[in-house]
Amino acid sequence: DPLANMRLFSRGNMDYGGSSGDYVDDSSIGVKIENLKSKNPARTQMLLLNSAADWMQPINPYLAPTDLYLFWGSSTAYGTLASGYSGGRGQASSGERIRQVLKFGTFTGNGYMDDMSGHGKFLRSWNGNEFQALSLKCCHTLLVPPMERDLPITSEQDTLARRIRSFVANGNMLILTGGDYSSLVFINRFFHFDLKKTVYDQGPFEKMPEASMPENAREAFANMPETIPQSGISVTTITKDSLPPDTKLIYGTPVSSPVFQLTYCESTIPDEQCQIVKPNGYSCAQDVIPRECPSIRQSGRPCSCGTILYIGYDFVDHHSHSIGESIWDKVLRAAVSVPKIGEPGLGEFTQYT
């Protein structure tokens, strides 16, 4: 092999403390160290590569989808109450761990910014033009870790409340993770569900048969394990009896589910009713159950649906002090790869009527 004795020169790194066989990052490629001898500080060092495969293999090939946004509010990186109890104290918050798992963002010295490659975009506020633009069209995924102090508090008829519902109804996907009541409060408040937390389900949680899973999620979860574990008290499950009839489970036990998908749909009230309520500041949009959409469309009114995917793991647990591997990391990556059910383009609900 002509590359067997290739030498790659790299600057500095006098503090390297690894050993033969370790990998280091050099100009964005992974290289294997067989011999590392420093000549003097700030001078070049020689890395001997024993085969082409060593330097052509990426350190971690994962890239987040380009249609994925991560909500990153002012308190996201501080840590949840759960992470404080487990020793994290904000140093390895749920949101921060999720950012690490998905390889999100570019660090600039003043914080994380959108990745220049497009694989990793942040949404920093529910208010403003960015979320407004996202809510008008399909197809995007918005991943929301526990919000803590960023949980929006609005009235039922507030523009933001309508905008959040329209984001999903226009065919997009909203993903929320567990470990904090804010996720359940958010779903119940804005989408008019009544989901109830299970006091404790020790698991393990079994993957549903393919025919029972959400159709759009079957391929993404096809190679996932048949069971996933509870981890101490890190998995917050939702009582199955509190889930709406159209819910599709992905993992579950006889009493609860830690991973499932809800379908949320909106239509409009008849025109004659809308002319009465709209001048008084009320919305003409209304929640409808998915199976009603075909008949509503036949009547000439719009009806559009999107999805809400819940992952009950808190992404803190053993991640409090170090970056570890977890099967739940794979669940998260599978979830963000699930296709949206809407059609690309401008959505049905663009005026928050």
GISUL-V324236 format. One record per backbone hydrogen bond with DSSP energy under -1.0 kcal/mol. CO is the residue of the C=O (numbers start at 0). NH is the residue of the N-H. E is the energy in kcal/mol with one decimal. If there is no record, write none. Layout:
{{CO:NH:E} {CO:NH:E}}
This chain:
{{0:3:-1.8} {2:5:-1.8} {5:48:-2.1} {7:46:-1.9} {9:44:-2.3} {12:15:-1.2} {18:21:-2.1} {21:32:-2.6} {23:30:-1.9} {25:28:-1.4} {28:25:-2.4} {30:23:-1.8} {32:20:-3.1} {39:42:-1.8} {42:11:-1.4} {44:9:-1.7} {46:7:-2.2} {51:55:-1.8} {52:56:-1.4} {64:67:-1.3} {66:140:-2.4} {68:142:-3.0} {69:122:-2.4} {72:75:-1.0} {74:77:-1.4} {79:83:-1.6} {80:84:-1.9} {81:85:-1.7} {82:87:-3.1} {83:86:-1.1} {87:90:-2.8} {92:96:-2.6} {93:97:-2.3} {94:98:-2.2} {95:99:-2.0} {96:100:-2.7} {97:101:-2.0} {98:103:-2.6} {99:102:-1.2} {105:112:-2.6} {110:107:-2.3} {112:105:-2.5} {114:117:-1.9} {117:119:-1.4} {119:114:-2.7} {120:69:-2.5} {122:71:-3.1} {127:131:-1.3} {128:132:-2.6} {129:133:-2.1} {130:134:-2.3} {135:346:-3.0} {137:344:-2.6} {139:172:-2.4} {140:68:-2.8} {141:174:-2.8} {142:70:-2.9} {143:176:-1.3} {146:149:-2.8} {147:150:-1.4} {154:157:-1.2} {157:161:-2.1} {158:162:-2.4} {159:163:-2.6} {160:164:-1.8} {161:165:-2.6} {162:166:-2.3} {163:167:-1.3} {164:168:-2.8} {165:169:-2.2} {166:171:-1.1} {167:170:-1.9} {170:341:-1.4} {171:306:-2.0} {172:141:-2.6} {173:308:-2.8} {174:143:-3.4} {175:310:-2.6} {179:182:-1.3} {180:184:-2.7} {181:185:-2.4} {182:186:-2.0} {183:187:-2.7} {184:188:-2.7} {185:189:-2.2} {186:190:-2.0} {195:238:-2.7} {204:227:-2.0} {205:251:-1.7} {208:211:-1.7} {208:212:-1.1} {213:216:-1.5} {216:220:-1.9} {220:223:-1.3} {225:206:-3.3} {227:204:-3.0} {230:233:-2.1} {233:313:-1.5} {236:197:-2.8} {237:256:-1.9} {238:241:-1.6} {239:242:-1.4} {243:246:-2.0} {247:260:-2.8} {249:207:-2.3} {251:205:-2.2} {254:239:-2.3} {255:252:-2.9} {256:237:-2.5} {257:311:-2.8} {258:249:-2.5} {258:250:-2.0} {259:309:-2.6} {260:247:-2.5} {261:307:-2.5} {263:305:-2.4} {264:287:-1.8} {265:303:-2.2} {266:285:-2.4} {269:273:-2.3} {270:274:-2.2} {272:276:-2.1} {273:277:-2.6} {276:279:-1.0} {276:281:-1.8} {277:280:-2.1} {283:268:-2.7} {285:266:-2.4} {288:291:-2.2} {289:292:-1.6} {291:295:-2.0} {292:296:-2.6} {293:297:-1.8} {294:298:-1.2} {295:300:-1.7} {296:299:-1.5} {303:265:-2.4} {305:263:-2.2} {306:173:-2.3} {307:261:-3.3} {308:175:-2.2} {309:259:-1.4} {310:177:-1.4} {311:235:-2.9} {312:177:-1.1} {315:318:-3.5} {316:319:-1.6} {325:328:-1.2} {326:330:-1.6} {327:331:-2.2} {328:332:-2.2} {329:333:-2.3} {330:334:-2.4} {331:335:-2.2} {334:337:-1.5} {344:137:-2.6} {352:283:-9.9}}
